[in-house]
């Protein structure tokens, strides 16, 4: 720890300027208390440390989800914005082939269009929903 920050003494920062005029020459000392700056630096360092801890924790959660779940994230219009490796394995599409594409690319024909319309309505109404539906991998034929 910084001795100035931990001590009961006032922390003073100073600058000495040399001033010279034709009539005289002198040194001017500018002083300022720096304890507030030291406190702010300490708080910043602690915040950065806390953020690094949280980032590691989030990465651990993401890793656990990625290896144990089939995950896709979509924009409001239904286009994929994220798919994990497990999603790509079951769909037989690559990440690049899915991103930006609508969910209908995986439509199996098993559910009527109204099923997905209602699913979309529910998604707009609540933050989290659970649903089951049949999908068609890239290599499967359309079931009509």
Secondary structure, 3 states (H helix, E strand, C coil): CCHHHHCCCCCEEEEEEEEECCCCEEEEEEEEECHHHHHHHHHHHHHHHHHHHHHHHHHHHHHHHHHHCCCEEECCCCEEEEECHHHHHHHCCCHHHHCCCEHHHHECCCCCHHHHHHHHHHHHHCCCCCCCCCECCCCCCCCC
